[in-house]
């Protein structure tokens, strides 16, 4: 296998581009989380102000208790909304990083296959069995990676569905209390 300066330069360029992509995903995720936090703080301050005004305007303890119980459901819904949004941002980040990793794995597989093909051309007679075994092992590893990736995505989907139904039930339960 011949390593030319052009190949080294191309590999270095690809590495820099990958690092830049990962950095961009990370920065975008941080920006989205910061925006979510700022919006959540703004909404919390506004809610706290209007809740305080309503409580101060209450005429008796019974009215205060009624107001407090009425504030529980919207507060819980806001907290759950925040966590859903943060989770969504992190899932998006994971998906983007997964795409980058998948492309890197595909490129690595391509490079290994090319290297094996070049090696086969100059290898002694009878070594084609060993090369075929290596290619078979690579194919098996790729199949395993694909299976694990699909299973992981399925587990995440199931977990998301369970969290959604559980949080919905929790908000309804607080509303009835």
Secondary structure, 3 states (H helix, E strand, C coil): CCCCHHHHHHHHHHHHHHHHHHHHHHHHHHHHHHHHHHHHHHHHHHHHHHHHHHHHHCCCHHHHHHHHHHHHHHHHHHHHHHHHHHHHHHHHHHHHHHHHHHHHHHHHHHHHHHHHHHHHHHCCCCCHHHHHHHHHHHHHHHHHHHHHHHHHHHHHHHHHHHHHHHHHHHHHHHHHC
